[in-house]
Amino acid sequence: MAEQAASIRFTNPSTLATPPGYTHVAEITRGRIVYISGQIALDQAGNIVGAGDFHAQARQVFENLKAALAAVGADFTHVVKLNIYLRDMANLLLLREVRDQYVNTQQPPASTAVEVSRLAQDAFLLEVEAVASLPE
C-alpha cells in the first residue's frame, strides 16, 4: 500500500469545485499503467447478470473490474480513472452507492460518467472501464 501511495497523487485543486465522490486529478508519478476494458454485467460463463436490475448489474460490473485488477496484482486502490457509461443517468446515485463499496472513498479515482443510447447489447444498463497504476 505504501508503494501505491508513493506512485499516485490525488488532487482536488482549490480553484475547482469540490467533486462528489471522485477526484479531479490523479497523477501517476512512477510505475506501470494498466487499462481495463469496459466491463458489463456478464458472469464468468458469459451469462447476463441482473437483466433489468441496475443494482445487480452494477455490482457484477464492479466484481468484474475487481477480478480484472486481481489478474494483474492490483486492487481498487490502484485505480486512477473510471469511465462510466450509463443507459439512464437517473441511475447515477445508485451507481455511486455501489461504486463506493469498492473504491477508496478517501482518495477516489478521477471519473467521467456519460449517458449513452446503447451499449453492446440492449440488456446492458451500464459499462465501466478503468485505468490503474501499479508500482514498478
BAFI-3210 file (N, C-alpha, C; in Angstrom, 3 decimals, decimal comma, padded with zeros to 6 digits):
// residues 136
n [1|2|3|4|5|6|7|8|9|10|11|12|13|14|15|16|17|18|19|20|21|22|23|24|25|26|27|28|29|30|31|32|33|34|35|36|37|38|39|40|41|42|43|44|45|46|47|48|49|50|51|52|53|54|55|56|57|58|59|60|61|62|63|64|65|66|67|68|69|70|71|72|73|74|75|76|77|78|79|80|81|82|83|84|85|86|87|88|89|90|91|92|93|94|95|96|97|98|99|100|101|102|103|104|105|106|107|108|109|110|111|112|113|114|115|116|117|118|119|120|121|122|123|124|125|126|127|128|129|130|131|132|133|134|135|136]
n.u [000,828|001,970|003,746|001,954|000,732|002,878|003,241|001,024|-000,730|-003,412|-005,435|-007,427|-007,808|-007,939|-009,031|-011,090|-014,446|-015,536|-015,557|-018,190|-017,514|-015,412|-012,092|-010,513|-007,933|-005,677|-002,546|000,066|003,042|005,135|005,770|003,728|001,164|-002,155|-004,720|-008,121|-010,569|-013,947|-016,274|-019,059|-022,278|-021,751|-021,428|-018,840|-019,283|-020,340|-022,956|-025,694|-026,089|-028,558|-030,697|-032,478|-032,187|-030,679|-029,023|-028,056|-026,674|-024,727|-023,266|-022,221|-020,647|-018,672|-017,577|-016,482|-014,558|-012,971|-011,992|-010,520|-008,584|-007,293|-006,112|-003,807|-002,410|-003,442|-005,675|-008,639|-007,470|-005,484|-006,646|-006,909|-008,575|-011,931|-014,191|-017,468|-020,368|-023,679|-026,971|-029,109|-029,094|-030,442|-029,820|-027,446|-026,954|-027,465|-025,491|-023,239|-023,513|-022,984|-020,416|-018,941|-018,618|-016,478|-014,292|-011,632|-012,909|-011,813|-009,736|-010,776|-010,883|-010,183|-012,927|-015,384|-018,667|-021,135|-024,204|-025,454|-026,979|-027,069|-025,576|-023,325|-025,179|-028,726|-029,681|-027,808|-027,219|-025,243|-021,738|-018,385|-015,124|-011,649|-008,614|-005,542|-002,766|000,283|002,993|006,410]
n.v [-001,195|001,268|001,603|002,036|004,442|006,172|006,314|007,386|010,378|012,075|014,837|017,636|020,571|023,777|025,680|024,585|023,288|021,317|017,891|015,374|012,422|011,698|012,371|015,269|015,290|012,746|011,770|009,961|009,154|007,400|004,039|001,381|001,387|000,230|-000,669|-001,303|-002,903|-001,876|-003,072|-005,217|-006,499|-009,431|-012,815|-015,212|-017,316|-016,062|-015,286|-013,005|-010,950|-009,944|-008,959|-006,172|-005,116|-002,634|-002,278|-004,912|-005,358|-003,328|-004,133|-006,575|-005,614|-004,165|-006,258|-007,688|-005,831|-005,875|-008,525|-008,353|-006,467|-007,930|-009,900|-008,740|-008,264|-006,165|-003,878|-002,014|000,225|000,943|002,062|004,783|006,103|006,087|005,349|005,774|004,493|005,020|003,850|005,257|008,222|008,686|006,650|007,276|007,979|005,535|004,019|005,289|004,524|001,750|001,791|003,080|001,086|-000,246|001,425|003,504|005,720|007,885|008,748|008,940|007,694|009,619|010,481|009,904|010,233|009,323|009,493|007,114|006,035|003,384|000,198|-002,602|-004,711|-004,616|-005,343|-004,567|-002,230|-000,566|000,234|-000,012|001,206|001,032|002,600|001,807|002,216|000,765|000,025|-000,163]
n.w [000,000|000,745|-001,362|-003,487|-002,689|-002,877|-005,605|-006,831|-006,972|-005,678|-006,355|-005,596|-006,893|-005,352|-006,898|-008,291|-008,175|-005,368|-005,852|-006,037|-004,783|-006,474|-007,785|-009,069|-010,270|-010,942|-010,556|-011,953|-010,674|-010,891|-012,114|-013,539|-016,033|-016,257|-018,392|-018,337|-020,083|-020,873|-018,586|-018,380|-017,300|-017,125|-016,115|-015,178|-016,929|-019,091|-019,036|-018,750|-015,906|-013,681|-015,399|-016,343|-013,808|-012,296|-009,990|-009,461|-011,837|-011,686|-009,426|-010,413|-012,524|-011,090|-009,624|-011,741|-012,601|-010,310|-010,459|-012,853|-012,126|-010,076|-011,608|-012,546|-010,290|-008,803|-007,029|-006,113|-004,953|-006,622|-008,799|-010,931|-012,653|-013,727|-016,287|-016,991|-018,378|-018,816|-019,402|-018,498|-016,914|-014,579|-012,887|-011,675|-008,916|-007,621|-008,835|-007,729|-005,055|-005,185|-006,386|-004,361|-002,507|-003,364|-004,297|-002,968|-000,912|000,360|-001,196|-003,977|-007,387|-010,400|-012,522|-015,063|-016,170|-018,413|-020,256|-022,463|-025,552|-026,322|-025,534|-025,968|-026,016|-025,812|-023,282|-021,413|-018,868|-017,988|-018,393|-017,415|-017,506|-016,570|-015,424|-014,098|-011,838|-011,108|-008,896|-010,029]
ca.u [000,000|002,842|004,250|000,891|000,549|004,011|003,258|-000,180|-001,089|-004,778|-005,507|-008,597|-007,344|-008,856|-009,610|-012,198|-015,490|-015,305|-016,324|-018,902|-017,146|-014,304|-011,005|-010,278|-006,633|-004,944|-001,237|000,928|004,391|006,033|005,137|003,175|-000,240|-002,980|-006,011|-009,094|-011,701|-015,241|-016,878|-020,518|-022,836|-021,676|-020,706|-017,677|-019,741|-020,825|-024,392|-026,026|-026,500|-029,438|-031,441|-033,454|-031,920|-029,470|-028,160|-027,395|-025,704|-023,608|-022,442|-021,485|-019,626|-017,560|-016,928|-015,655|-013,392|-012,150|-011,308|-009,541|-007,488|-006,573|-005,333|-002,500|-001,860|-003,915|-007,000|-009,231|-006,618|-004,601|-007,424|-006,753|-009,604|-013,076|-015,079|-018,742|-021,358|-024,994|-028,105|-030,040|-028,392|-031,213|-029,201|-026,129|-026,830|-027,366|-024,155|-022,283|-023,622|-022,255|-019,003|-018,301|-018,312|-015,265|-013,171|-011,201|-013,698|-010,989|-008,976|-011,440|-010,249|-010,793|-014,082|-016,261|-019,908|-021,939|-025,359|-025,364|-028,257|-026,969|-024,317|-023,128|-026,461|-029,785|-029,901|-026,820|-027,639|-024,041|-020,424|-017,384|-013,733|-010,764|-007,176|-004,883|-001,320|000,952|004,422|007,276]
ca.v [000,000|002,439|001,759|002,627|005,829|006,954|006,414|008,067|011,563|012,527|016,266|018,455|021,953|024,709|026,527|023,847|022,894|020,039|016,874|014,397|011,023|011,449|013,336|015,946|014,974|011,585|011,865|008,804|009,694|006,341|002,729|000,911|001,718|-000,878|-000,254|-002,391|-002,699|-001,683|-004,285|-005,256|-007,423|-010,835|-013,650|-015,889|-018,186|-015,234|-015,051|-011,700|-010,927|-008,839|-008,368|-005,186|-004,734|-001,812|-002,553|-006,199|-005,188|-002,506|-004,986|-007,512|-004,843|-003,879|-007,543|-007,983|-004,953|-006,415|-009,709|-007,903|-005,870|-009,009|-010,639|-008,079|-007,990|-004,849|-003,779|-000,709|001,331|001,271|002,675|006,234|006,687|005,286|005,891|005,123|004,694|004,658|003,967|006,218|008,995|008,623|005,616|007,716|007,878|004,113|003,619|005,792|003,682|000,509|002,147|003,431|-000,149|-000,803|002,363|004,219|006,953|008,973|009,192|008,279|007,942|010,550|009,766|010,516|009,482|009,832|008,702|006,660|005,495|001,925|-000,485|-003,730|-005,403|-003,811|-005,739|-003,951|-000,925|000,233|-000,322|000,772|000,858|001,554|002,749|001,612|002,434|-000,129|000,309|-000,974]
ca.w [000,000|000,759|-002,726|-004,289|-002,277|-003,344|-007,059|-007,300|-006,186|-005,938|-006,042|-005,938|-006,802|-004,682|-007,941|-008,879|-007,233|-004,705|-006,573|-005,215|-004,934|-007,388|-007,683|-010,344|-010,856|-010,436|-011,209|-011,792|-010,548|-011,377|-012,133|-014,800|-016,225|-016,709|-018,939|-018,267|-020,989|-020,258|-018,050|-018,408|-016,316|-017,510|-015,166|-015,752|-018,010|-020,185|-018,881|-018,191|-014,502|-013,321|-016,513|-015,893|-012,410|-012,351|-008,834|-009,678|-012,921|-011,200|-008,552|-011,264|-013,237|-010,182|-009,339|-012,915|-012,511|-009,218|-010,983|-013,840|-011,362|-009,389|-012,607|-012,722|-008,966|-008,356|-006,446|-006,398|-004,504|-007,732|-009,878|-011,003|-013,520|-014,143|-017,315|-016,714|-019,426|-018,284|-020,317|-017,916|-015,896|-013,336|-012,048|-011,210|-007,457|-007,300|-009,248|-006,733|-003,854|-005,447|-006,602|-003,092|-001,777|-003,966|-004,402|-001,769|-000,908|000,886|-002,359|-005,104|-008,684|-011,349|-013,055|-016,052|-016,354|-019,528|-020,660|-023,846|-026,019|-026,417|-025,247|-026,877|-026,091|-025,195|-021,887|-020,527|-018,366|-017,759|-018,700|-016,701|-017,778|-015,527|-015,609|-012,809|-011,796|-010,166|-008,751|-010,911]
c.u [000,870|003,421|003,217|000,747|001,680|003,996|002,029|-000,484|-002,476|-004,905|-006,845|-008,166|-008,399|-009,543|-010,760|-013,208|-015,149|-016,177|-017,015|-018,469|-016,105|-013,266|-010,793|-008,997|-006,028|-003,646|-000,415|002,366|005,468|005,261|004,640|001,678|-000,963|-004,316|-006,942|-010,279|-012,991|-015,848|-018,391|-020,983|-022,913|-020,947|-019,585|-018,056|-020,283|-022,318|-024,646|-026,517|-027,421|-030,151|-032,524|-033,237|-030,598|-028,508|-027,382|-026,347|-024,492|-022,687|-021,612|-020,366|-018,432|-016,862|-016,033|-014,402|-012,429|-011,343|-010,230|-008,331|-006,645|-005,685|-003,965|-001,892|-002,284|-005,251|-007,504|-008,404|-005,667|-005,321|-007,300|-007,849|-010,675|-013,830|-016,367|-019,741|-022,687|-026,050|-029,092|-029,343|-029,159|-030,630|-027,859|-025,964|-026,708|-025,999|-023,120|-022,318|-022,843|-020,766|-018,278|-018,040|-017,006|-014,078|-012,815|-011,919|-012,936|-010,122|-009,576|-010,751|-010,921|-011,901|-014,832|-017,491|-020,708|-023,124|-025,215|-026,699|-028,246|-025,608|-024,257|-024,396|-027,497|-029,994|-028,931|-027,250|-026,465|-022,815|-019,422|-016,000|-012,854|-009,340|-006,560|-003,390|-000,735|002,414|005,224|007,752]
c.v [001,255|002,703|002,464|004,094|006,713|007,147|007,091|009,227|012,020|013,969|016,846|019,909|022,861|025,632|025,841|023,491|021,532|018,970|015,886|012,958|010,703|012,539|013,966|015,475|013,750|011,527|010,615|009,314|008,683|005,028|002,342|001,185|000,502|-000,312|-001,460|-002,031|-002,528|-003,010|-004,134|-006,354|-008,857|-011,602|-014,379|-016,792|-017,402|-014,984|-013,676|-011,864|-009,733|-008,182|-007,441|-004,663|-003,964|-002,142|-003,852|-006,091|-004,388|-003,336|-005,959|-006,804|-004,578|-005,154|-007,951|-007,111|-005,459|-007,624|-009,324|-007,274|-006,952|-009,786|-010,028|-007,682|-006,652|-004,984|-002,360|000,463|001,774|001,998|004,193|006,891|005,661|006,042|005,085|005,508|004,144|004,782|005,008|006,932|009,032|007,573|006,035|007,589|006,426|003,579|004,058|004,957|002,387|000,798|002,380|002,232|-000,764|000,162|002,943|005,564|008,136|009,572|008,523|008,605|009,080|009,780|010,602|009,628|010,132|008,910|008,375|006,036|003,971|001,460|-001,702|-004,573|-004,557|-004,126|-005,071|-002,539|-000,006|-000,532|000,588|000,267|001,570|001,677|002,649|001,878|001,523|000,257|-000,610|-002,205]
c.w [000,000|-000,620|-003,599|-003,956|-002,798|-004,856|-007,656|-006,377|-006,631|-005,475|-006,475|-005,789|-006,160|-005,682|-008,684|-007,800|-006,621|-005,368|-005,629|-005,520|-005,978|-007,177|-009,050|-011,027|-010,158|-011,229|-010,907|-011,794|-010,931|-011,376|-013,508|-014,839|-016,795|-017,179|-018,925|-019,152|-020,222|-019,840|-018,018|-017,464|-016,841|-016,422|-015,900|-016,928|-019,201|-020,158|-018,281|-016,751|-014,310|-014,479|-015,965|-014,489|-012,354|-011,206|-009,036|-010,785|-012,449|-010,307|-009,394|-012,022|-012,326|-009,720|-010,513|-012,930|-011,443|-009,699|-011,992|-013,146|-010,687|-010,356|-012,855|-011,373|-008,398|-007,631|-006,688|-005,863|-005,610|-008,866|-009,811|-011,830|-013,814|-015,230|-017,225|-017,800|-018,921|-019,368|-019,826|-016,757|-014,570|-012,382|-011,453|-009,699|-007,015|-007,693|-008,211|-005,460|-004,030|-005,589|-005,279|-002,190|-002,266|-003,940|-003,041|-001,761|-000,324|-000,216|-003,599|-006,429|-009,444|-012,062|-014,079|-016,159|-017,471|-019,761|-022,136|-024,261|-026,095|-025,952|-026,177|-027,073|-025,365|-023,716|-020,910|-020,160|-018,082|-018,214|-018,012|-017,099|-016,755|-016,038|-014,224|-012,956|-010,722|-010,054|-009,667|-010,201]
res [m|a|e|q|a|a|s|i|r|f|t|n|p|s|t|l|a|t|p|p|g|y|t|h|v|a|e|i|t|r|g|r|i|v|y|i|s|g|q|i|a|l|d|q|a|g|n|i|v|g|a|g|d|f|h|a|q|a|r|q|v|f|e|n|l|k|a|a|l|a|a|v|g|a|d|f|t|h|v|v|k|l|n|i|y|l|r|d|m|a|n|l|l|l|l|r|e|v|r|d|q|y|v|n|t|q|q|p|p|a|s|t|a|v|e|v|s|r|l|a|q|d|a|f|l|l|e|v|e|a|v|a|s|l|p|e]
***
